[in-house]
Structures are given as C-alpha cells and as structure tokens.
Amino acid sequence: MRFEQLVENRILEGIEEGVFEGLPGEGAPLAPRDAERLAGDLWLAHHILGNAGALPEWLELARTIEQDRERLAAIEREHAALVERARSTGAWRRLAPLIAERRREFANAARALRAKQDRYNLEAPSVANERPAIWVEERLRRLDARVREARGAAGQ
C-alpha cells in the first residue's frame, strides 16, 4: 500500500470515529503559514516539518527576511514622519540628527536584508522560489530626495 493511501485511510477512519469533531477551526481551511506559501507544491511537507520545529534553513531564512522587510518599512515610515515634522515646523536644525540617524539605520538594515536575500536566492531549491532583492542604493536615494524636496518646499 502506498503511503498516501495509508494516510488517507487513517484520516477516513478518524472521521468515521468522530476523532476530528469539535476541534478548533472545524470545517475551515487551514491558513497557510509564510513558510508553507513559499514552499509551493511542497507545502504539506513543510507544514509537517514546521509543526515539528524542523524547517529547512532556507525557509527559516525566508521568515527572517519577511520580518526584516517589515522592520525596514517601519524605519522608512519613521524617517518620513521626521522629515514631514521638520518641513511643517521648520525645525530642521533640531530634527536633522534624528533624520540622519534614521537614514543610517535604514542603510544598515537594508544592506543586512540584501545579504539575507542574496543568501536565500542561493539556497532556495529552485529558481521559482527565488525573490527579487532590495536595491539598497536606490532606496537610499529616495530617502535623500524626500529630504531635499521637503527642504525645498520649506524654502530652505
């Protein structure tokens, strides 16, 4: 008997015996976790491995990349808010060190993210799993342009 058939039979037996009744989420589809979504057709295998706490390193790396992307977006929002506050209040002298610190923090986080993305793309099992990497210097140019535009709009 094939493994898939054995598993299917055990599930059907469990259904007949009522083993699955009353469980949380009964009748609802399983929500895929990030690692499973990234695994494509191998999602079930990675779901089982994830439950056992044994995801492949490249999928663990994918999870940290997503967290790093969120953190980078938060730093960028903080930078934008500081620039807007400086523009609206004219407090460039007081806020310039904070704006510069957010830029440095963004640059460091973006370079670390890019290194992880490059490593991920090398370790992913197929080209279909690869992801586009962040273009660090272009993103930094955008931050700098935001400051220049805000200073220009404030007449400084």
Buried (B, 14 or more C-beta within 10 A) or exposed (E): EEEEEEEEEEEEEEEEEEEEEEEEEEEEEEEEBBBBEBBEEBBEEBBEBBEEEEBBEBBBBBBEBEEBBEBBEEBBEBBBEBBEBBBEEEEBEEBBEBBEEBBEBBBEBBBBBBEBBEBBBEBBEEEEBBEEBBEBEEBBEEBEEBBEEBBEEEEE
